[in-house]
């Protein structure tokens, strides 16, 4: 998968998925589905940024 694909996916996620940082969600108090969304968003963001050389 290309970096461009992940950039587009990250923009879609920003609109569609909830922002837990704005809600001040504590990771220790998060439910499993919230942790799954956080992990997914982290993965997509990491792939969209890619390696900078």
Protein Blocks (a to p, Z undefined) as FASTA:
>chain_A
ZZklmmmmmmmmmmmpccfklnopafklpcfklmmmmmmmmmmmmmmnopaZZ
